[in-house]
Amino acid sequence: MGNQPPSTWSDRFESPLHPAIARFNASIGFDIELIEYDLTGSMAHAKMLGHQGIISASEAEQLVTGLEQIRQEYRTGYFQPGIDAEDVHFAVERRLTEIVGDVGKKLHTARSRNDQVGTDTRLYLRSQIQDISQQLQQWQQVLLDIASHHVETLIPGYTHLQRAQPVSLAHHLMAYFQMAQRDKQRLQEVYARTNISPLGCGALAGTTFRIDRHYSAELLGFQDVYANSLDGVSDRDFAIEFLCSASLILMHLSRLSEEVILWASEEFGFVKLKDSCATGSSIMPQKKNPDVPELVRGKTGRVFGHLQGMLVMMKGLPLAYNKDLQEDKEALFDAVKTVKACLEAMTILLQEGLEFNQPRLAAAVASDFSNATDVADYLAAKGVPFREAYNLVGKAVKTSIAANKLLKDLTIQEWQEIHPAISDDIYQAIAPQQVVSARNSFGGTGFEQVRLALENARSQI
C-alpha cells in the first residue's frame, strides 16, 4: 500500500500527535461506515471540478477512476485503513494519491472536511431512511395480514390496564399499523430536510474557486443546496430529527412488545410463543421466555439516549464546525442499526413466532363486566338519560360482584328491578360479539368498520 506520510496536517506542525491523543482524535474506527458515500461524494466533486475547468477533464477522469478502484478494493477487503489515517476522508485521499499520483492531491480543491463529512452523512442517512421505510411497509403488511384473519376474534380492551371494553383483535393490531403509517410519513419529512447538499460550503465561508454547487448536488441526487455556508457545515437538525423519528418507531414497537410480554404470561395466556422466537431458562426447564420483545423494549431506551445525547451535544456549539460534531456518527449509526434490527425481529416474531390463543381470548371477553357501558347505552336508547343509566348500571355491577355473578347471569326479573324498560333483548345487547359489532362509528371496533379500515390500509401500502 506504500509508505504513509507521518502527518495529515500542513507544515504548520513540527511534530506528530502524541499516540494516545492520535487514538483519541481518530474516527476511522467508526466513520469507515461512510466510505461508500465518501467515494460517491468525491466522484461528484471531481466531476464538478472538471466541469468547471478548475481541473482538466483528464484529471477529473483519473480521479473518478481511482476512486472507483478504491471502492472495489474496499469491497474485496484489500483496502482496510488503520488509525494512522485518522478518518475515512484522509484514508481515501491518501490511497487515491498512491493510485493516481499527484493528481490525487487535487481532489480536495474547493472542499473542506467539514462540508465533505456533512455530504457523506446526508448520503448515508438518505439511503438508510429508504431502507427503514421499506421495513416499516413490510411490518405493516404483516400486521394487515394477521388482522385480516382476526376481524371477529375478540380481545379485552384496556384502559389503565383494567378491563374496559372488548374489541376486535384486528382493530387492536391495526392501531399499530396506523402508528407505522405516521412513522413512514415522518421519515419522508426527515428525508426532505436531509436531501440538501452542503457540498461547496467549504470549511465555513464558501470558496474562492468558481464552483457549481447545484451541478454537484444534481449529480448526487440532492433536491437543493444549503443557502448559507455556516449553516451548511454546522447543521445537524436532520440527524436529530431522524433520531426523534427513530425513537418514535421504537416507542411504538416497545408498546406492542410490552403487550406481547403480558399476553404470553400464564396470567393472560392470550398468545403462545413458538420455539423459533423464544428461549429457555438455564435452570427452569418449563419456561419459554419472550426475549425478542424484551430486547426491543430494552433497545428502545438506547435510541432515546442517542437522541438526548445529540441534543445535549448541539445545544452549546457556536457557529460553525466544531470537533464535537464527530460525536454525531456513532449515535446515528447505532440508532440506524438498532431500528433496523428491531423492525426485522418484531416482523419475524409477529409473522412466525406466536399464535393467538383464541379459546382463551373468547373466555376472557365473556368473563368480566366490560359490557357494562352497553347496558347504559341500551337504557339511553330507551330514553333514560345517560348519566342516570350510568349510575343504575354501576349499582348493578356492585350488586352482581357481591353475588358472584356477571351481568349476563342476571335474571330478567333482576334486570327489571334495575329499570323496568329492560326486556329480554338485553341478553343479545350485552353478548360480546354484539358489543363489539355495535360500535360501528367511523374508526371504531365494529366489524364493518374494521373491514373498511383493512380495505383502506391495503390501498395505503
Secondary structure, 3 states (H helix, E strand, C coil): CCCCCCCCCCCCCCCCCCHHHHHHHCCHHHHHHHHHHHHHHHHHHHHHHHHCCCCCHHHHHHHHHHHHHHHHHHHHCCCCCCHHHCCHHHHHHHHHHHHHHHHHHHCCCCCCHHHHHHHHHHHHHHHHHHHHHHHHHHHHHHHHHHHHCCCCCEEEEEECCEEEEEEEHHHHHHHHHHHHHHHHHHHHHHHHHHCEECCCCCCCCCCCCCCCHHHHHHHCCCCEECCCHHHHHHCCHHHHHHHHHHHHHHHHHHHHHHHHHHHCCCCCCCEEECHHHCECCCCCCCCCECHHHHHHHHHHHHHHHHHHHHHHHHCCCCCCCCHHHHHHHHHHHHHHHHHHHHHHHHHHHHHHHEEECHHHHHHHHCCCCCCHHHHHHHHHHCCCCHHHHHHHHHHHHHHHHHCCCCHHHCCHHHHHHHCCCCCCCHHHHCCHHHHHHCCCCCCCCCHHHHHHHHHHHHHHC
